Amino acid sequence: MTHSSIGFRLVVWYTSLLSGIFVLLAVLLYFGLQHFVLKDTAQIQMSRARQIADTLLAHVQNTGEPYVIEEIKSLYAPEINNRFIRVTRANGDVIYESGDPKDNSFKTTEVPSLDLDADAANGSWDKKMELSDGGTLVEGVVKVSTQGKDGYYIEVGALLDPAEAMLNHLFVRMALGLPLAVLIIGAGGWILVRRALKPVAEITQAAELITQHNTSDRMPVARTGDELEALSLALNRMIARLDDAFKNSTRFVADASHELRTPLTILHGELEMLAAETSLTAETRDRVYSMLEEVSRLGKIVEQLFALSRLDAGEAQTEWQTFDLAELARSTTEQMSLLAEDKGISIRSDASNPVTIQGDKARLKQVIVNLLDNAIKYTPSQGSVQLCVRESNGEVYLEVADNGMGIPVQALPHVFERFYRVDPARSGDSGGAGLGLSIVKSICTAHGATVEVQSNPRTGSCFSIKFSKAKT
């Protein structure tokens, strides 16, 4: 899965979205719990202060202050329970203040006195205080009025530190668990995306295998009832239409080529007979010979089109046999040597070692003939053409090299296209129609071979074909 693939982007988006949601929920949970713990602690202290006020100080005029103090020590035991309790008269006199807690978590001397001037008007309130040792004390304060007295203020406090320690522990757990959660989310997203895009990968692989020789094949249909199924069905319908169009085109070329062969043969014969007439003037005879050359050229084009149509129909795969490519190259080079000698070109083959392949021997001979003819045609006098057949790493290579005029760089990607000519004027003079290399390409494709060309202007060209070695 690459960084630019849809699957990778979906996984990143899915992981980022869920991770962001988890982070947001964790933050909300942490601060929500923090607020809840603070309010709950304050309410508990306020409830205890009211309880002392209602059960003890409400009857202080009957029981007396010493009784109230002893009951607070007996019932609430603030030092043992690590709480802080203080009872203050309305005039500011403290009648009771608990000692330091048993665990020494804070010092009662650090708890500030009530500011009666500021808080005397309130009936009850809570407050949070930061102690010098870094602790946080939460207090609930209740004012109680009594008959015959100005009243009392009851303070009940407890440290918030245990709750904050629990929150901090929760925060650490969430901080450590988040990367693991992101990893699990990413892995789960990758599995889900891979399963969801598996039909796309199958369609892509099937599409890569469809060529002009197997347009009857179809894409696998993902029976998912979603857009992927609709896409695969639409692609299959498109391939069916292309298959019909391709077959109609191939059939038309084959039929047209076949129908043109007979009238061209007749026309060629009639022109030859006309050229033999002794009554023709020299000018008329020259015109007849010119027409005869054009008819011959047109006949070659028709034969090439007919050959291409048969190759497109898979004809090259019907007569395969196992043979020695090196021997075929040597014999073909000998046959083409006369044509090379007429132009003063030296031609030789380097194919001494037997190399066995499978294929249509006649068609592959046509490949060698076309490549040699092309090399001889565009190599000047005193030039050279070399054919080489070799084996390397289980592959068979056939190479035709020359030191002729070469091919321009901008033309190299198009030399195997049908009817493409590097120089139309030059090709017309030599009788070419831009189909020879197209036939070579089609024959190689039918044999599962690849053909490449390397060329530099004025230094020559090299056509290389790679075959698979015959299995023994």
C-alpha positions as CSV (number, residue, x, y, z in Angstrom):
1,M,0.0,0.0,0.0
2,T,1.7,3.2,-1.2
3,H,1.4,6.7,0.4
4,S,-0.7,7.9,-2.5
5,S,-3.1,5.0,-2.6
6,I,-6.8,5.4,-1.7
7,G,-6.4,2.6,0.9
8,F,-3.5,4.4,2.7
9,R,-5.4,7.7,2.7
10,L,-8.6,6.0,4.1
11,V,-6.6,4.3,6.9
12,V,-4.9,7.6,7.8
13,W,-8.3,9.5,7.8
14,Y,-10.0,6.7,9.7
15,T,-7.2,6.5,12.3
16,S,-6.9,10.3,12.7
17,L,-10.7,10.7,13.1
18,L,-11.1,8.0,15.7
19,S,-7.9,9.0,17.5
20,G,-9.1,12.6,17.6
21,I,-12.5,11.4,19.0
22,F,-10.7,9.4,21.7
23,V,-8.5,12.3,22.7
24,L,-11.5,14.6,22.9
25,L,-13.4,12.1,25.0
26,A,-10.4,11.5,27.3
27,V,-10.0,15.3,27.8
28,L,-13.7,15.7,28.6
29,L,-13.6,12.7,30.9
30,Y,-10.6,14.0,32.8
31,F,-11.8,17.5,33.3
32,G,-15.3,16.3,34.0
33,L,-14.1,13.9,36.7
34,Q,-11.9,16.7,38.1
35,H,-14.9,19.0,38.5
36,F,-17.0,16.2,39.9
37,V,-14.4,15.1,42.5
38,L,-14.0,18.7,43.6
39,K,-17.8,19.3,44.0
40,D,-18.4,15.9,45.6
41,T,-15.6,16.5,48.1
42,A,-17.0,19.9,49.0
43,Q,-20.5,18.6,49.3
44,I,-19.4,15.8,51.7
45,Q,-17.6,18.3,53.9
46,M,-20.6,20.6,53.8
47,S,-22.9,17.7,54.8
48,R,-20.7,16.8,57.7
49,A,-20.6,20.4,58.9
50,R,-24.4,20.6,58.8
51,Q,-24.6,17.3,60.6
52,I,-22.5,18.7,63.5
53,A,-24.5,21.9,63.4
54,D,-27.9,20.1,63.6
55,T,-27.0,17.4,66.1
56,L,-24.6,19.1,68.5
57,L,-24.5,22.9,68.2
58,A,-28.2,23.3,67.8
59,H,-28.6,22.3,71.5
60,V,-25.4,23.9,72.9
61,Q,-27.3,26.1,75.3
62,N,-28.5,23.0,77.1
63,T,-25.4,20.7,76.8
64,G,-22.7,23.3,76.9
65,E,-19.6,23.7,74.7
66,P,-17.4,21.2,76.5
67,Y,-20.0,18.5,75.7
68,V,-20.1,19.5,72.1
69,I,-16.3,19.3,71.8
70,E,-16.1,15.9,73.4
71,E,-18.8,14.6,71.1
72,I,-17.0,15.9,68.1
73,K,-13.8,14.1,69.2
74,S,-15.7,10.9,70.0
75,L,-18.0,10.7,66.9
76,Y,-15.9,12.2,64.2
77,A,-12.3,11.6,65.4
78,P,-10.8,14.1,62.8
79,E,-7.2,13.2,63.6
80,I,-7.8,9.5,63.0
81,N,-9.9,10.1,59.9
82,N,-7.4,12.6,58.5
83,R,-9.9,15.4,58.6
84,F,-9.9,19.0,59.8
85,I,-12.7,20.3,62.1
86,R,-12.8,23.8,63.7
87,V,-15.7,25.5,65.6
88,T,-15.5,29.2,65.9
89,R,-17.8,31.6,67.8
90,A,-19.4,34.5,65.9
91,N,-17.0,36.8,67.7
92,G,-14.0,35.0,66.3
93,D,-13.1,32.9,69.4
94,V,-12.1,29.3,68.4
95,I,-13.6,26.8,70.9
96,Y,-12.3,23.7,69.1
97,E,-9.7,22.9,66.4
98,S,-8.6,19.4,65.6
99,G,-5.0,18.4,65.7
100,D,-2.7,17.3,62.9
101,P,-4.0,14.2,61.1
102,K,-2.6,10.8,61.9
103,D,-0.9,10.4,58.5
104,N,0.6,13.9,58.8
105,S,-0.7,14.8,55.3
106,F,-1.1,18.4,56.3
107,K,-0.5,20.8,59.3
108,T,-3.6,22.4,60.9
109,T,-1.5,25.5,61.6
110,E,-1.4,26.1,57.8
111,V,-5.2,26.3,57.6
112,P,-6.0,30.1,57.7
113,S,-8.6,31.4,60.1
114,L,-12.1,32.4,59.0
115,D,-12.4,35.9,57.6
116,L,-15.6,36.7,59.4
117,D,-15.8,40.3,58.0
118,A,-16.0,38.8,54.5
119,D,-18.0,35.7,55.1
120,A,-20.3,36.5,58.1
121,A,-23.3,37.3,55.9
122,N,-23.2,33.8,54.3
123,G,-25.2,30.9,55.8
124,S,-22.9,28.2,54.4
125,W,-20.2,28.0,51.7
126,D,-17.3,25.9,50.5
127,K,-13.8,26.8,49.6
128,K,-10.6,25.4,48.3
129,M,-7.2,26.3,49.9
130,E,-3.7,25.6,48.6
131,L,-1.4,24.7,51.5
132,S,2.2,25.6,51.7
133,D,3.3,22.0,51.3
134,G,1.5,21.8,47.9
135,G,-1.6,20.1,49.2
136,T,-5.2,21.2,48.5
137,L,-7.8,21.4,51.3
138,V,-11.5,21.5,50.6
139,E,-13.7,22.9,53.3
140,G,-17.4,23.1,54.0
141,V,-18.4,26.0,56.3
142,V,-21.8,26.2,58.0
143,K,-23.1,29.0,60.2
144,V,-25.5,28.1,63.0
145,S,-27.5,30.5,65.2
146,T,-28.4,29.6,68.8
147,Q,-30.6,31.1,71.4
148,G,-28.9,33.5,73.7
149,K,-25.6,33.4,71.7
150,D,-24.3,35.1,68.5
151,G,-23.8,31.7,66.8
152,Y,-21.0,29.5,65.6
153,Y,-19.2,28.6,62.4
154,I,-18.4,24.9,61.8
155,E,-15.5,24.1,59.4
156,V,-15.0,20.6,58.1
157,G,-12.2,20.0,55.6
158,A,-10.4,17.1,53.9
159,L,-7.5,16.9,51.5
160,L,-8.2,16.7,47.8
161,D,-4.9,15.0,47.2
162,P,-6.1,11.4,47.2
163,A,-8.7,12.2,44.6
164,E,-6.2,14.2,42.5
165,A,-3.7,11.3,42.7
166,M,-6.4,9.0,41.4
167,L,-7.1,11.5,38.5
168,N,-3.4,11.7,37.8
169,H,-3.1,7.9,37.7
170,L,-6.1,7.9,35.3
171,F,-4.4,10.5,33.1
172,V,-1.2,8.5,32.9
173,R,-3.1,5.4,32.0
174,M,-4.9,7.3,29.2
175,A,-1.7,8.8,28.0
176,L,0.0,5.4,27.8
177,G,-3.1,3.7,26.4
178,L,-3.7,6.2,23.6
179,P,-0.7,5.1,21.4
180,L,-1.8,1.5,21.8
181,A,-5.4,2.5,20.9
182,V,-4.1,4.3,17.8
183,L,-2.1,1.3,16.8
184,I,-5.1,-1.0,17.2
185,I,-7.3,1.5,15.3
186,G,-4.8,1.7,12.5
187,A,-4.4,-2.0,12.3
188,G,-8.2,-2.5,12.3
189,G,-8.6,0.2,9.7
190,W,-6.0,-1.4,7.5
191,I,-7.7,-4.7,7.7
192,L,-11.1,-3.2,7.0
193,V,-9.8,-1.1,4.1
194,R,-7.9,-4.1,2.6
195,R,-11.0,-6.3,2.7
196,A,-13.1,-3.5,1.3
197,L,-10.7,-2.8,-1.6
198,K,-9.9,-6.4,-2.3
199,P,-12.4,-6.5,-5.2
200,V,-10.7,-3.4,-6.7
201,A,-7.3,-5.2,-6.6
202,E,-8.9,-8.3,-8.3
203,I,-10.4,-6.0,-11.0
204,T,-7.1,-4.3,-11.5
205,Q,-5.2,-7.6,-11.9
206,A,-7.9,-8.9,-14.3
207,A,-7.7,-5.7,-16.4
208,E,-3.9,-6.0,-16.7
209,L,-4.3,-9.4,-18.3
210,I,-6.8,-8.4,-20.9
211,T,-5.2,-7.7,-24.3
212,Q,-6.4,-7.6,-27.9
213,H,-6.0,-11.4,-28.0
214,N,-8.4,-12.2,-25.1
215,T,-11.0,-9.5,-25.2
216,S,-13.6,-12.2,-24.5
217,D,-12.3,-12.3,-20.9
218,R,-14.3,-10.4,-18.3
219,M,-13.6,-8.7,-14.9
220,P,-14.6,-10.6,-11.7
221,V,-17.9,-9.3,-10.4
222,A,-17.9,-8.5,-6.7
223,R,-21.3,-9.6,-5.5
224,T,-21.5,-7.0,-2.8
225,G,-24.6,-5.1,-4.0
226,D,-22.6,-1.8,-3.8
227,E,-20.8,0.5,-6.1
228,L,-18.0,-2.0,-6.7
229,E,-20.4,-4.5,-8.1
230,A,-21.9,-1.8,-10.3
231,L,-18.4,-0.7,-11.5
232,S,-17.4,-4.3,-12.4
233,L,-20.6,-4.8,-14.3
234,A,-20.2,-1.5,-16.1
235,L,-16.5,-2.4,-17.0
236,N,-17.6,-5.8,-18.3
237,R,-20.3,-4.2,-20.5
238,M,-17.6,-1.7,-21.8
239,I,-15.2,-4.6,-22.6
240,A,-18.0,-6.4,-24.4
241,R,-18.6,-3.4,-26.6
242,L,-14.9,-3.0,-27.2
243,D,-14.7,-6.7,-28.1
244,D,-17.4,-6.4,-30.6
245,A,-15.9,-3.2,-32.1
246,F,-12.4,-4.9,-32.3
247,K,-13.7,-8.0,-33.9
248,N,-15.7,-6.0,-36.4
249,S,-12.6,-3.9,-37.2
250,T,-10.4,-7.0,-37.6
251,R,-13.0,-8.7,-39.7
252,F,-13.4,-5.7,-41.9
253,V,-9.6,-5.4,-42.4
254,A,-9.4,-9.1,-43.2
255,D,-12.3,-9.1,-45.6
256,A,-11.2,-5.9,-47.3
257,S,-7.6,-7.2,-47.7
258,H,-8.9,-10.5,-49.0
259,E,-11.3,-8.9,-51.5
260,L,-8.5,-6.5,-52.7
261,R,-6.0,-9.3,-53.4
262,T,-7.8,-10.6,-56.5
263,P,-8.5,-7.3,-58.4
264,L,-4.9,-6.2,-57.6
265,T,-3.5,-9.4,-59.0
266,I,-5.6,-9.0,-62.1
267,L,-4.6,-5.3,-62.4
268,H,-1.0,-6.3,-62.0
269,G,-1.2,-8.9,-64.8
270,E,-3.0,-6.5,-67.1
271,L,-0.4,-3.8,-66.6
272,E,2.4,-6.3,-67.3
273,M,0.7,-7.3,-70.5
274,L,0.2,-3.7,-71.4
275,A,3.8,-2.9,-70.8
276,A,4.8,-5.6,-73.2
277,E,2.9,-4.0,-76.1
278,T,5.4,-2.9,-78.8
279,S,3.1,-0.2,-80.0
280,L,3.4,1.9,-76.9
281,T,5.4,5.1,-77.0
282,A,8.3,5.4,-74.5
283,E,6.4,8.0,-72.4
284,T,3.3,5.7,-72.2
285,R,5.4,2.7,-71.3
286,D,7.1,4.7,-68.5
287,R,3.7,5.6,-67.1
288,V,2.6,2.0,-67.2
289,Y,5.7,0.9,-65.4
290,S,5.1,3.6,-62.8
291,M,1.5,2.3,-62.4
292,L,2.8,-1.2,-62.1
293,E,5.2,-0.2,-59.3
294,E,2.3,1.5,-57.4
295,V,0.1,-1.6,-57.8
296,S,2.9,-3.8,-56.5
297,R,3.4,-1.5,-53.6
298,L,-0.4,-1.5,-52.9
299,G,-0.3,-5.3,-53.1
300,K,2.4,-5.5,-50.4
301,I,0.3,-3.2,-48.2
302,V,-2.7,-5.4,-48.6
303,E,-0.7,-8.5,-47.8
304,Q,0.7,-6.8,-44.7
305,L,-2.8,-5.8,-43.6
306,F,-4.0,-9.3,-44.2
307,A,-1.1,-10.6,-42.0
308,L,-1.9,-8.2,-39.2
309,S,-5.6,-9.2,-39.2
310,R,-4.6,-12.9,-38.9
311,L,-2.2,-12.1,-36.1
312,D,-4.9,-10.1,-34.3
313,A,-7.2,-13.1,-34.6
314,G,-4.6,-15.3,-32.8
315,E,-3.4,-17.1,-35.9
316,A,0.3,-17.1,-34.7
317,Q,-0.5,-19.3,-31.8
318,T,-2.1,-22.2,-33.8
319,E,1.0,-23.6,-35.3
320,W,3.6,-23.6,-32.5
321,Q,6.5,-26.0,-32.5
322,T,9.9,-26.4,-30.8
323,F,12.8,-25.4,-33.0
324,D,16.3,-23.9,-33.0
325,L,16.2,-20.1,-33.3
326,A,19.9,-19.9,-34.0
327,E,19.6,-22.2,-37.1
328,L,16.6,-20.2,-38.3
329,A,18.6,-16.9,-37.9
330,R,21.6,-18.3,-39.8
331,S,19.6,-19.6,-42.8
332,T,17.6,-16.4,-43.0
333,T,20.7,-14.3,-42.9
334,E,22.2,-16.3,-45.8
335,Q,19.0,-15.8,-47.8
336,M,19.2,-12.0,-47.2
337,S,22.9,-11.8,-48.0
338,L,22.2,-11.3,-51.8
339,L,20.1,-8.2,-51.1
340,A,22.8,-6.8,-48.8
341,E,25.5,-7.5,-51.4
342,D,23.6,-5.5,-54.0
343,K,23.9,-2.5,-51.8
344,G,27.5,-3.1,-50.9
345,I,26.6,-3.9,-47.2
346,S,28.3,-6.6,-45.2
347,I,25.9,-8.9,-43.3
348,R,26.8,-11.6,-40.8
349,S,25.2,-13.7,-38.1
350,D,26.5,-14.6,-34.7
351,A,24.3,-17.6,-33.9
352,S,26.6,-20.6,-33.6
353,N,25.2,-22.1,-30.4
354,P,21.8,-23.9,-30.6
355,V,19.0,-22.1,-28.8
356,T,15.6,-23.7,-28.6
357,I,12.3,-21.9,-28.3
358,Q,8.6,-22.6,-29.0
359,G,6.6,-20.7,-31.5
360,D,5.4,-20.4,-35.1
361,K,8.6,-20.9,-37.1
362,A,7.2,-19.2,-40.3
363,R,6.1,-16.1,-38.4
364,L,9.3,-15.7,-36.5
365,K,11.2,-16.0,-39.8
366,Q,9.0,-13.2,-41.0
367,V,10.2,-11.2,-38.0
368,I,13.9,-11.8,-38.8
369,V,13.3,-11.0,-42.5
370,N,11.5,-7.7,-41.6
371,L,14.3,-6.6,-39.2
372,L,17.1,-7.5,-41.7
373,D,15.2,-5.8,-44.6
374,N,14.7,-2.7,-42.5
375,A,18.4,-2.6,-41.5
376,I,19.6,-3.1,-45.1
377,K,17.2,-0.6,-46.4
378,Y,18.4,2.2,-44.1
379,T,22.1,1.4,-44.0
380,P,24.3,3.2,-46.6
381,S,26.8,1.4,-48.9
382,Q,29.9,0.1,-47.1
383,G,27.8,-0.3,-43.9
384,S,27.3,-3.4,-41.9
385,V,24.4,-5.4,-40.4
386,Q,24.8,-8.0,-37.7
387,L,22.4,-10.5,-36.3
388,C,23.0,-12.1,-33.0
389,V,21.2,-14.9,-31.1
390,R,22.3,-15.6,-27.5
391,E,21.0,-17.0,-24.3
392,S,21.3,-15.3,-20.8
393,N,19.7,-16.2,-17.5
394,G,17.1,-18.5,-19.0
395,E,16.1,-15.9,-21.6
396,V,16.7,-16.0,-25.4
397,Y,17.7,-12.7,-27.1
398,L,17.7,-12.0,-30.9
399,E,19.3,-8.7,-31.9
400,V,19.7,-7.0,-35.2
401,A,22.1,-4.1,-35.2
402,D,23.3,-1.8,-38.0
403,N,25.4,1.3,-38.4
404,G,23.0,3.1,-40.7
405,M,21.3,6.5,-40.4
406,G,19.5,5.7,-37.1
407,I,16.2,6.8,-35.8
408,P,15.5,10.3,-34.3
409,V,14.9,10.2,-30.5
410,Q,11.4,11.7,-30.8
411,A,10.4,8.9,-33.2
412,L,11.6,5.9,-31.0
413,P,8.3,5.6,-29.0
414,H,6.3,5.4,-32.2
415,V,8.2,3.1,-34.5
416,F,6.0,0.1,-33.8
417,E,2.8,1.9,-34.4
418,R,0.8,1.0,-37.5
419,F,1.3,3.3,-40.5
420,Y,3.9,5.3,-38.6
421,R,6.8,6.4,-40.7
422,V,9.9,8.3,-39.5
423,D,10.3,10.1,-42.8
424,P,7.2,9.6,-45.1
425,A,9.1,10.7,-48.2
426,R,12.0,8.3,-47.4
427,S,9.6,5.4,-46.7
428,G,7.6,6.1,-49.8
429,D,10.8,5.9,-51.9
430,S,11.6,2.5,-50.4
431,G,8.2,1.1,-50.8
432,G,7.3,1.1,-47.1
433,A,3.9,1.8,-45.6
434,G,4.8,1.8,-41.9
435,L,3.5,-1.8,-41.3
436,G,6.7,-3.9,-41.2
437,L,7.6,-3.1,-37.6
438,S,4.0,-3.3,-36.5
439,I,3.9,-6.9,-37.8
440,V,7.1,-7.6,-35.9
441,K,5.5,-6.2,-32.7
442,S,2.3,-8.2,-33.2
443,I,4.2,-11.5,-33.8
444,C,6.4,-10.9,-30.8
445,T,3.3,-10.1,-28.6
446,A,1.6,-13.3,-29.8
447,H,4.7,-15.3,-28.7
448,G,4.9,-13.6,-25.3
449,A,8.1,-11.9,-26.3
450,T,9.1,-8.2,-25.9
451,V,10.8,-6.1,-28.6
452,E,12.8,-2.9,-27.9
453,V,14.9,-0.6,-30.0
454,Q,17.9,1.6,-29.2
455,S,19.1,4.1,-31.8
456,N,21.2,7.2,-32.3
457,P,21.0,9.3,-35.4
458,R,23.9,8.7,-37.8
459,T,25.3,5.9,-35.6
460,G,22.8,3.1,-36.2
461,S,20.0,1.1,-34.5
462,C,19.7,-2.1,-32.6
463,F,16.4,-4.0,-32.3
464,S,16.4,-6.6,-29.5
465,I,13.7,-9.3,-28.9
466,K,13.6,-11.3,-25.7
467,F,12.0,-14.8,-25.8
468,S,11.3,-17.4,-23.1
469,K,13.4,-20.5,-23.5
470,A,11.5,-23.7,-24.5
471,K,10.8,-26.0,-21.5
472,T,12.4,-29.4,-21.9
